[in-house]
Amino acid sequence: MNKVGKVVAINISEKKGVIKKPIPEGEFKEDYGLVGDAHAGKWHRQVSLLGKESMDKMKALGIEGLCTGKFAENITTQGIVLYEIPVGTKIKIGETIQEVTQIGKKCYEGCEIRKQVGDCIMPKEGIFTRVIKGGIVRPGDSIEVIEE
């Protein structure tokens, strides 16, 4: 497993169930998540991550208009296979340290992607983390598995 990758985009939304928009940098707060994001809070799915490689699989099926944030992920990554990282693993992303808490999720009823595409990769290949050490994350920052 490749233990190093990079951040492609930081994405945010003020409401749940909507497509997230890219921002130049994200402030991640300890035991909370991305400041200003609807999914942040004191629970185990504070931050969602999805690999650009997973999005490319959907694009390969002929689905157009897919870009960062479309899968409601907070951090779009590249170069690291997220769904192979075991739950409990600590990863350093930019200035933050996050712990993998969940791999995949159940897609909710009104999922925009599923409506448009008929399928969604977030349930299979997206991961969720809890912020252990807060800080700033920007596109281009490295992602590194630091403790399994």
C-alpha positions in Angstrom: 0.0 0.0 0.0 1.3 3.5 -0.9 1.5 5.4 2.4 2.0 8.8 0.9 -0.3 11.0 -1.2 -1.3 14.6 -1.6 -4.3 16.9 -1.2 -5.9 17.9 -4.5 -8.7 20.0 -3.0 -10.5 21.1 0.2 -14.3 21.2 -0.1 -17.0 22.6 2.1 -20.8 23.0 2.4 -22.9 24.7 4.9 -25.8 22.2 4.5 -25.8 18.4 4.5 -26.8 16.6 1.3 -25.5 19.2 -1.1 -22.4 19.3 -3.4 -19.4 20.9 -1.7 -17.5 23.8 -3.1 -13.6 24.0 -3.2 -11.9 26.5 -0.9 -8.3 27.7 -0.9 -7.5 26.2 2.5 -9.4 24.5 5.3 -9.1 25.1 9.1 -9.5 21.7 10.8 -10.3 21.9 14.5 -9.4 19.1 17.0 -12.3 16.7 17.7 -14.6 18.8 15.4 -13.6 18.7 11.8 -13.5 21.3 9.0 -14.6 24.7 10.4 -17.8 25.9 8.6 -18.7 22.5 7.2 -22.1 20.9 7.8 -20.6 17.5 8.7 -18.2 18.8 11.4 -19.0 18.1 15.0 -18.3 15.8 17.9 -18.8 12.5 16.2 -16.8 9.8 14.3 -17.3 11.2 10.8 -15.9 14.7 11.1 -14.0 14.7 7.8 -14.6 12.8 4.6 -11.9 11.9 2.1 -12.1 10.5 -1.4 -9.3 9.8 -3.9 -9.2 11.4 -7.3 -8.5 7.9 -8.6 -12.0 6.8 -7.4 -13.6 9.8 -9.3 -11.6 8.8 -12.4 -13.3 5.3 -12.3 -16.7 7.1 -12.4 -15.5 9.3 -15.3 -14.3 6.2 -17.1 -17.9 5.0 -17.0 -18.8 8.1 -19.1 -20.1 10.3 -16.4 -19.4 13.9 -17.1 -19.1 17.0 -14.9 -17.5 15.2 -12.0 -15.1 17.4 -10.1 -13.8 17.8 -6.6 -16.6 18.2 -4.0 -19.2 16.5 -6.2 -19.1 13.4 -3.9 -19.5 15.6 -0.8 -15.9 14.9 0.3 -14.0 17.4 2.4 -10.6 16.4 1.2 -9.9 15.1 -2.4 -6.7 13.1 -2.4 -4.3 11.7 -5.0 -1.7 8.9 -4.9 -2.9 7.1 -1.8 -5.5 4.3 -1.7 -7.6 5.5 1.1 -10.0 2.5 1.4 -7.0 0.2 2.1 -6.0 2.2 5.2 -7.2 0.3 8.3 -9.6 1.9 10.8 -7.6 3.3 13.7 -4.7 4.4 11.5 -3.3 7.9 12.1 -2.6 10.0 9.0 -0.8 13.4 8.8 -2.6 15.7 6.4 -1.0 19.2 6.1 -0.7 20.5 9.6 -3.3 18.1 11.0 -3.2 14.6 12.4 -6.4 12.6 11.7 -7.5 9.1 12.7 -9.4 6.8 10.2 -12.7 6.0 11.9 -14.8 4.5 9.0 -14.4 3.1 5.5 -17.3 3.7 3.2 -20.8 4.6 4.3 -24.4 4.0 3.3 -25.5 6.3 0.6 -28.5 8.4 1.7 -31.8 8.5 -0.3 -31.5 11.8 -2.0 -27.8 11.4 -3.1 -27.2 13.8 -6.0 -24.5 11.6 -7.5 -26.7 8.5 -7.4 -29.5 10.4 -9.0 -27.3 11.6 -11.8 -25.2 8.6 -12.3 -27.1 5.6 -10.9 -24.1 4.7 -8.7 -21.8 6.3 -6.2 -18.3 5.4 -5.1 -18.3 7.2 -1.8 -20.0 4.2 0.0 -17.2 1.9 -1.2 -14.1 4.0 -1.5 -14.5 7.1 0.7 -13.2 7.2 4.2 -13.9 9.2 7.3 -11.6 10.6 10.0 -11.6 12.3 13.3 -9.3 15.3 13.8 -6.8 14.5 16.6 -4.5 17.6 16.0 -6.0 20.6 14.3 -4.4 22.9 11.8 -4.6 24.2 8.2 -4.7 22.0 5.1 -4.2 23.3 1.6 -4.2 21.8 -1.8 -0.7 20.4 -2.6 -0.1 19.4 1.1 1.2 15.9 1.6 -0.8 13.0 3.2 1.2 10.4 5.1 0.3 7.3 7.0 2.2 7.8 10.3 0.8 5.1 12.6 -1.1 1.9 11.8 
